[in-house]
Amino acid sequence: QVTLEESGGGLVQAGGSLRLSCTASGRPFSVYAMAWFRHAPGKERQFVSSIRWSGCSTYYSDSVKDRFMISRHRSKNEWYLQMNNLKPKDTAVYYCAVQGVGASNYDRWGQGTQVTVSS
């Protein structure tokens, strides 16, 4: 059983920054990619960013590109989302997720961490 736990959420003013962390624990498994998604009230869950296990490829949604940066720790089962120049529209619950090797989609999810950006 793999457990993902997010941390780093909170309340910040517009223009501020937050850094989210995701820690994976439990039974080791082969990872293809790690990602961040978010879910705002009244909206569908949205892809935010992902990174391949190798760290060589990163992807961002247009809404966060140039403001957010995803990274991973080389020796720990952790990855991060540095969020800069936050906007009220970034307010959401942020989830980390993992796609295992051979999986067709992200199949392991954290419980989420709330990010609230005030204007």
C-alpha positions in Angstrom: 0.0 0.0 0.0 1.4 3.4 -1.0 0.4 6.5 0.9 0.8 10.1 -0.4 0.7 13.0 1.9 0.7 16.7 0.9 1.9 19.6 3.0 2.6 23.3 2.6 -0.9 24.6 1.8 -2.3 27.7 3.5 -3.6 31.2 3.2 -1.5 33.7 1.2 -2.2 37.1 -0.3 -2.2 37.6 -4.1 1.3 37.9 -5.4 2.7 35.7 -2.7 4.3 32.2 -2.8 3.8 28.8 -1.4 5.7 25.6 -1.7 3.7 22.3 -1.6 5.4 19.0 -0.8 4.3 15.5 -1.4 5.8 12.5 0.4 5.2 9.0 -0.7 5.6 6.1 1.8 4.7 2.5 2.0 5.5 -0.4 -0.3 8.0 0.6 -2.9 6.8 0.6 -6.5 8.1 1.7 -9.9 7.0 5.2 -10.7 6.5 6.7 -14.1 5.4 10.2 -13.2 4.4 12.4 -10.4 1.9 15.2 -10.6 -0.2 17.9 -9.0 -3.8 18.5 -9.6 -6.2 21.0 -8.1 -10.0 21.1 -7.4 -11.7 24.4 -6.9 -15.3 24.6 -5.6 -17.8 24.3 -8.4 -15.2 23.3 -11.0 -13.8 20.0 -12.3 -10.5 18.7 -11.1 -7.7 20.3 -13.1 -4.2 19.1 -14.1 -1.6 21.5 -12.8 1.9 20.0 -13.4 3.7 16.7 -13.7 7.3 15.4 -13.8 8.7 12.2 -15.0 10.5 10.0 -12.5 13.7 10.7 -14.3 13.1 14.4 -13.8 14.0 15.1 -17.4 10.5 16.1 -18.5 8.1 18.5 -16.8 4.6 19.7 -17.9 2.4 22.6 -16.9 -1.1 23.8 -17.6 -1.3 27.1 -19.4 -2.8 28.7 -16.3 0.2 28.1 -14.1 3.0 28.1 -16.6 5.8 30.6 -15.8 4.5 30.9 -12.2 4.7 27.4 -10.8 7.6 25.0 -10.9 7.6 21.2 -10.1 10.6 19.4 -8.9 11.5 16.2 -7.1 14.1 15.1 -4.6 16.7 12.8 -6.0 17.1 10.6 -3.0 13.7 10.8 -1.3 10.2 9.9 -2.4 9.2 13.5 -2.4 8.2 16.1 -5.0 7.3 19.7 -4.8 5.3 22.5 -6.3 6.8 25.9 -6.0 4.0 28.4 -6.6 4.9 32.0 -7.2 2.8 35.1 -8.0 -0.3 33.4 -6.7 -3.7 34.6 -7.8 -7.1 34.3 -6.3 -8.0 31.9 -9.1 -5.4 29.5 -7.8 -7.5 28.9 -4.7 -8.3 25.2 -4.6 -7.5 21.9 -2.9 -4.2 20.7 -4.3 -3.6 16.9 -4.7 -0.5 15.1 -5.5 -0.7 11.9 -7.6 1.5 9.1 -8.9 1.4 7.1 -12.1 3.0 3.8 -11.7 5.0 2.1 -14.5 2.5 0.4 -16.8 -0.5 2.3 -15.4 -2.7 4.1 -17.9 -3.3 7.0 -15.5 -2.5 8.5 -12.1 -3.6 5.7 -9.7 -2.5 6.9 -6.3 -3.6 10.1 -4.7 -3.1 12.1 -1.6 -5.8 13.6 0.6 -5.2 17.1 -0.6 -4.0 20.4 0.9 -6.0 23.6 0.8 -4.5 26.7 -0.9 -6.3 29.9 -0.4 -5.2 33.1 -2.1 -6.8 36.4 -0.9 -7.1 39.4 -3.1 
